[in-house]
Amino acid sequence: MPSHDPAAPPSPASRPDSADDALLQQVQALLRERTGHDFSKYKQGTILRRIERRMRVRGMRDLHAYCILLDEDRDEAGHLLQDLLIGVTSFFRDRDEFAAFEHVLLPQLFHGKGPADEVRAWTVACSTGEEAYSLAMLLHERAAAMAAPPALQLFATDVDRRAIVAARAGAYPAALADDIPPALLQRYVVRDGAQIRIQPALREAVLFAEHDLLRDPPFSRLDLISCRNLLIYLDRDAHRQVLAMFHFALKPSGYLFLGSAETADAAPDLFAPVDARHRLY
């Protein structure tokens, strides 16, 4: 499931009580059976809130009735899945954090590297690609400023197949141009009527793939992992699991870039802060 954010951030309003807990687990079991997606490690209040939205859409008064509907209507699992995979993303989301990344981490990623080397970066839960392209612009800018830069290998993944298709296309509403710094907009984006399009060279430099972070093996030998605004939706045990996976995937000299509401505190033995305020580890 994405940071592609699964719905809106968790709030205390929706919490499964003991009576509903078994029914909530039944809904998730049916969803897993029908779609292959497992949300058991996500915060259950968040999942319940999205289910309640589908219940209102379908006129269901309680979870028991919705379980029956989900079992009998084989299309409903797909509709529920799309509600759970609602993506919230933008270019250069959280400007202060991206500024810190550019000035603090970016020089370190390229330090001591030349044409025989690589900088390998993975954007996790990339949704429709805006954040992956934001990082790709900064990495390409840094490489272009070097006389003999290393090669770049950029990966971006999400659990949502539809989001990956959109990310590969690299076409966005023209209004999103306002989120991109003017110099980068000029170099990496083409205006096309009511849309903007990522320049083909940059689009082809990012390998987008469908990937379930909690199930599939990670990439390896990475210099950078950007996982922003996914951990806030996972339970505490899943935090540790994901951070351990990231530690395995990164080189000993690698870096982790988290979202503004996230930390690596669940694994203090694995990650040390470089700039804790801006979530750089």
C-alpha positions in Angstrom: 0.0 0.0 0.0 1.3 3.4 -0.9 2.5 6.5 0.2 0.7 6.5 -1.8 -1.2 7.3 1.2 -4.0 4.8 2.0 -6.6 7.5 2.5 -6.1 10.4 4.9 -3.8 10.4 8.0 -5.1 8.4 10.9 -7.3 10.1 13.4 -8.7 8.9 16.7 -12.2 9.1 15.4 -12.3 5.6 13.8 -11.2 2.8 16.0 -12.4 -0.8 15.7 -14.1 -1.8 19.0 -13.9 -5.4 20.2 -17.3 -6.2 18.6 -16.3 -5.0 15.2 -12.7 -6.4 15.3 -13.6 -9.9 14.0 -15.7 -8.4 11.2 -12.9 -6.0 10.3 -10.5 -9.0 10.1 -13.1 -10.8 7.9 -13.3 -7.9 5.5 -9.5 -7.8 5.2 -9.3 -11.5 4.7 -11.9 -11.3 1.8 -9.9 -8.3 0.3 -6.7 -10.3 0.5 -8.3 -13.3 -1.1 -9.8 -11.3 -4.0 -7.0 -8.8 -4.6 -3.8 -10.3 -3.2 -3.3 -7.1 -1.1 -2.7 -7.5 2.7 -3.5 -4.5 4.9 -3.1 -6.3 8.3 0.0 -4.3 9.2 -1.6 -0.9 8.5 -3.2 1.1 11.4 -6.6 -0.4 11.7 -8.3 2.9 12.4 -7.2 4.1 9.0 -8.5 1.0 7.3 -11.8 1.1 9.1 -12.4 4.7 8.0 -12.0 3.8 4.4 -14.3 0.8 4.8 -16.9 3.0 6.4 -16.7 5.3 3.4 -17.5 2.3 1.1 -20.3 1.3 3.5 -21.9 4.7 3.1 -21.6 4.6 -0.7 -23.3 1.2 -0.8 -25.9 2.0 1.9 -24.6 -0.5 4.4 -25.5 0.2 8.1 -22.9 -2.1 9.7 -19.8 -4.1 9.1 -21.8 -7.4 9.2 -23.9 -6.2 6.2 -20.8 -5.0 4.4 -19.1 -8.4 4.9 -22.1 -10.1 3.2 -21.9 -7.6 0.3 -18.2 -8.0 -0.1 -18.6 -11.8 -0.2 -21.5 -11.7 -2.7 -20.4 -8.8 -5.0 -17.1 -9.8 -6.5 -16.5 -6.3 -7.9 -16.7 -4.6 -4.5 -13.2 -5.8 -3.4 -11.7 -3.8 -6.3 -13.7 -0.7 -5.4 -12.6 -1.0 -1.8 -9.0 -1.5 -2.8 -9.0 1.7 -4.9 -10.4 3.6 -1.9 -7.6 2.3 0.2 -5.0 3.2 -2.4 -6.0 6.9 -2.7 -2.7 8.7 -3.4 -1.6 12.0 -1.8 1.5 13.3 -3.4 3.0 16.3 -5.1 6.2 17.6 -6.7 8.8 18.7 -4.0 6.3 18.0 -1.2 7.6 19.6 2.0 9.9 22.2 0.6 12.0 22.6 3.8 12.8 18.9 3.8 13.7 18.9 0.1 16.0 21.9 0.6 17.7 20.0 3.4 18.1 17.0 1.2 19.6 19.1 -1.6 22.1 20.8 0.6 22.9 18.2 3.2 22.5 14.7 1.6 23.0 15.4 -2.1 26.7 16.3 -1.8 27.3 13.2 0.3 25.7 10.9 -2.2 28.1 12.0 -4.9 31.2 12.5 -2.8 34.2 10.5 -4.1 32.3 9.0 -7.0 33.4 9.0 -10.6 32.5 7.5 -14.0 33.2 4.0 -12.8 30.7 4.3 -9.9 26.9 4.5 -9.5 24.4 6.3 -7.4 21.5 4.0 -6.8 18.3 5.4 -5.4 14.9 3.9 -4.6 11.7 5.9 -4.1 9.3 3.7 -2.1 5.5 4.1 -2.3 5.9 6.5 -5.2 2.2 6.9 -6.1 1.9 8.6 -9.5 5.5 9.6 -9.6 5.8 13.2 -8.6 8.2 12.6 -5.8 10.3 10.2 -7.8 10.7 12.7 -10.5 11.5 15.5 -8.0 14.4 13.4 -6.7 15.4 12.5 -10.2 15.7 16.2 -11.1 17.9 17.0 -8.2 20.1 13.9 -8.8 20.5 14.7 -12.5 21.3 18.4 -11.7 24.1 17.3 -9.4 25.5 14.9 -11.9 25.3 17.4 -14.7 27.4 19.8 -12.6 30.3 17.3 -12.3 33.0 16.9 -14.9 33.0 13.1 -14.6 29.8 12.0 -12.8 28.8 8.6 -11.7 26.0 6.7 -13.5 22.5 7.0 -12.0 20.2 4.1 -11.3 16.8 5.3 -10.1 14.0 2.9 -9.0 10.5 3.9 -8.0 7.8 1.5 -6.8 4.2 1.3 -5.5 1.7 -1.4 -4.7 -0.9 0.3 -7.0 -0.7 -0.8 -10.6 -2.8 2.1 -11.8 -0.5 4.6 -10.1 2.6 3.0 -11.7 1.0 3.3 -15.2 0.4 7.0 -14.5 3.9 7.5 -13.2 5.4 5.9 -16.3 3.4 8.3 -18.5 4.7 11.3 -16.6 1.8 13.6 -17.6 0.2 15.8 -15.0 -2.3 18.8 -14.7 -0.7 22.0 -15.7 -1.4 23.5 -12.3 1.2 21.3 -10.8 3.9 23.2 -12.6 3.7 25.7 -9.7 5.2 23.1 -7.4 8.4 22.8 -9.4 11.3 25.3 -9.1 11.4 27.4 -12.2 14.9 26.3 -13.3 14.0 22.6 -13.0 10.7 23.2 -14.7 12.5 24.7 -17.7 14.9 21.8 -18.0 12.9 18.8 -17.2 9.2 19.6 -18.1 7.3 20.3 -21.3 4.1 22.2 -21.3 1.4 20.5 -23.4 -1.9 22.4 -23.3 -3.7 21.6 -20.1 -0.9 19.2 -19.0 2.7 19.2 -18.3 4.9 16.3 -19.3 8.2 15.1 -17.9 10.9 15.3 -20.5 11.5 11.8 -22.1 15.1 11.6 -21.0 14.2 12.0 -17.3 11.1 9.8 -17.6 13.2 7.0 -19.1 15.8 7.4 -16.4 13.4 6.2 -13.7 12.5 2.5 -13.5 8.9 2.3 -12.2 7.7 -1.1 -11.0 4.8 -2.6 -9.0 6.1 -3.7 -5.6 4.6 -4.5 -2.2 7.0 -3.3 0.4 5.7 -5.7 3.1 5.8 -8.8 0.9 8.4 -8.4 -2.0 12.2 -8.4 -1.7 13.8 -5.0 -1.8 16.4 -3.6 -4.2 20.0 -3.8 -3.0 23.3 -1.9 -2.8 21.4 1.4 -2.6 22.9 4.8 -1.8 19.5 6.4 -1.0 16.0 5.3 0.0 13.2 7.8 0.0 10.1 6.5 1.8 8.0 9.6 2.7 4.6 9.4 4.2 4.1 5.6 4.3 5.3 4.7 7.8 2.6 6.9 9.3 0.0 4.4 8.1 1.8 1.3 9.4 1.6 -0.2 12.9 4.7 -0.1 15.2 5.8 -3.7 14.4 5.7 -3.0 10.7 7.9 0.1 11.3 10.6 -2.1 12.6 10.2 -4.6 9.8 10.4 -1.9 7.1 13.3 -0.1 8.6 15.2 -3.4 9.0 14.5 -4.1 5.3 15.8 -0.6 4.4 19.0 -1.2 6.4 19.6 -4.4 4.6 19.0 -2.7 1.2 21.3 0.2 1.8 25.0 0.3 1.6 26.7 1.0 4.9 27.2 4.5 3.7 23.6 4.9 2.5 21.0 7.4 3.5 17.3 7.3 4.3 14.8 10.2 3.6 11.5 10.0 5.5 8.4 12.1 5.6 7.9 15.1 7.8 5.7 13.2 10.3 7.9 10.1 10.5 11.1 9.0 12.3 13.4 6.0 12.4 13.0 5.8 16.2 11.6 2.2 15.9 15.1 1.1 14.9 17.6 3.4 16.7 20.3 0.7 16.4 20.0 0.7 12.6 19.8 4.4 11.6 21.5 7.5 13.0 20.1 11.0 12.3 22.0 13.2 9.9 19.4 16.0 10.2 16.6 14.7 12.4 14.5 17.8 12.0 14.3 17.2 8.2 14.0 13.4 8.5 17.4 12.6 7.0 19.1 9.5 8.3 
